[in-house]
Amino acid sequence: MADGWLVSLGEWLVASGVDEINGTYELTEAGVAFAIFAFFPVCQFYGNHATVDVFTSAMPRRPLGWLRAFWEVVLAAVIVFIALRLYEGMLRYLGNGETTLFLQFPVWWAYAASVGAATIASLTAVYCAWARLVEAATDRQILPEG
């Protein structure tokens, strides 16, 4: 039922001369990249990443703590690596002046927003890795459980 009025609204807009919005792909591409890195620290801090615990659900708490700490360190290294690569990409696009096809905004703007969010994600990931190592070594909880 609700689809009927939405289709009618769309038909009315097209009949009124409203056409596609140029640059939606460009804005979506830049926005999604930023959103991933912007929400990553929250997911990281609360330990809400998707996990498959078929083999680890029966593990004792201590070894499981060390396993979580190991993967937290690996994840932190990967996030820092990605942030550094984003920074290098931003510098490259800043130097060559490339712009997007339709909106003609500099590509480095999207990289700069992603680098900012990735930097915060990197700091959060390094902190979480440190906290998981401390948790594994001292057998006390520091970070909230997801």
Sequence and secondary structure as in RCSB ss.txt:
>XXXX:A:sequence
MADGWLVSLGEWLVASGVDEINGTYELTEAGVAFAIFAFFPVCQFYGNHATVDVFTSAMPRRPLGWLRAFWEVVL
AAVIVFIALRLYEGMLRYLGNGETTLFLQFPVWWAYAASVGAATIASLTAVYCAWARLVEAATDRQILPEG
>XXXX:A:secstr
 HHHHHHHHHHHHHHTT    TTHHHHHHHHHHHHHHHHHHHHHHTT S    TTTTTS HHHHHHHHHHHHHHH
HHHHHHHHHHHHHHHHHHHHHT B SSS  BHHHHHHHHHHHHHHHHHHHHHHHHHHHHHHHHT   S   
